[in-house]
């Protein structure tokens, strides 16, 4: 049996949780697809997945780098839509035990992806494939369809003191 999992909330650790699940699954001999939305692929996890874990197929459906709601443009939408189409193909292939779509919730929140297309992706999931979606602002329709939802909340974060993302910790 497989399920749909969602890691959301304003706290740090959603991608980290998905990467932990990925590592555990590799240890169990599972085949994983890890696709990242809203990122340009220049992160420590992308390098290590690509270089050291042949069991994991990694893809980035990036953006122009970090973007805020209201600053997105046509290129961002095109990248996200192309990413969703590629993720749909990977999911439909049936060759993965786990498909992780990192930051998909944010791409949806920023209106880079149509909700109906994302819901159709969830509905098309092969029954043997675990599907994990991460990112802040999970849409209620996705939360309603998910089997597990973890909301990671921020209690305190050093970002508020001006500490930017650090290599190997946040990126």
N, C-alpha and C positions, 0 to 999 in steps of 0.2 A: 504494500500500500504506500502511496506517496501523497504529499500534501503541498499546499501553497502556504508559504511563510512570508511574513512582512516584518521588516525591521525599520521602524520609523521613530520620529521624535526629534527634539531639538538638542539632545545630548550627543556627545562624542562617542563613537563606537559602533555605528551601524555597518559600515564597510568592514570594520575589524571583526565583527561578529560573523559576517558572511565569509570572510577569509578564514576564520577559525573553523567554521563548518566545512569549508573547502579542504583545509588541511586534514581534518578528521576523516573526510570522505576519501581523500587520496590514500590515507593509511588503511582504509577498508577495501581498497581496490576498485573504487567507483570511478566512473568517467564523468568529468565535469566540464561544463561550458561556463565561462565567467566573462560576461559582457559588461563594460562600464559605459554608462551614459554620462554626459556632462563633464567628462574629463578628457584631457588631451593625450593620455597614455604615458606621460612622463612622471610616473609615480613608482616608488620602490616596489610595491606589490606587482605592478605590471612587469617590471624587469624580472623579478624572481619567478613569477608564474611562467613567463615565456622561456626563461633560461634553464630552470631547474625542475620543472614539473611537466613532463611530457603527457601526463594523464589529464592535464587541464588545457583546454583550448581557450585562449584568451583573445578578446577583441575589444577595441575601444570605439565607441560611437561618439566621439568627443564633441567638443565645442571649441570655441576660439580661446579657450582657457576659462577662468572663472567668470561667470556672468551673473548679474542680478536681474530679478524680475523687472521688466520694463526696459532692459537694455538689449534683449534678445533681438535677432534680426532673421532675415530669410535664410541665411546660411545655417544658423543654429537649428531652425526648423527642418531644413533639408537634411542635415546631419542626423538629427534625432529620428526622422522618418525613415531614412536609410538604415539606421541602426535597428529600428523596430522591425523592418522587413527582414534584415539579416538574422535578427534574434528569432523571429517567427520561423525562418527556414531551419535554423539550428535546432529549435525546439521540436519542430515537426519531423526532423530526421529520425528521431527515436533512438539515436546513438548515445545519448547522455542519460546518466542516472540522476544528475542534478544540473539544473540551469539556474545560474545566478545572474540577475539583471540589476546591477548596482546603479543607484541614483536614478532609476526609472521613475520613481515617485516624484522627484524634483522636475524631471523633464515634462511629466504630465502636469504638475502644478504650474509650470511656466508656459503652459499651452503650446508646447512644442510637439505634443502628441495628442491625438484625439482620444478621449476616454473610451469610446466604443471600440476603437482598434485595440486598445490595451485589454479591455474586457474580453474581446474576441480571442486574443492571445491566451488569456487565462483559460478560456473555455476549450481551446484547441490543445491544451497540454496533454501529452500522452499519459495514460494512467500510471505508468511505471516511473515517471519523471517528477522529482521533487522540484518545485519552482520557488525561488527566493527572490523577493523584490526588496530593495533597500531605498532609503532616502527619506528626508523630511517630507512632511505634508502629504502623507498617504491619503488618497481620495477615499471618501467613505464607501463608495461602491467597491473599491478594492478590499478595504477592511472587511466589508460584509462577505465577500467571497473567499477570503483567506481562512485557512484552518488554524493558523497560529499567527498572532500579532504581538510583537514585543515593541513597546514604546520606551525608548531610551530617553530619559529626561536629564536635563542639565540642572545640577544643584549648584555647581560652582565651576568656573572655567577660567584659566589664566589668560585666555584671549581678551577678556574684559580689562586686563592690565596691560594690553598692548603686545602680548606675545603672539607672533605670527606662527603659521603652520611650520613644523619642524620636520626635516627629512628623517625618515625612519620612525617617526612617532605619529604624525598626522598625514604624512604624504610619502 
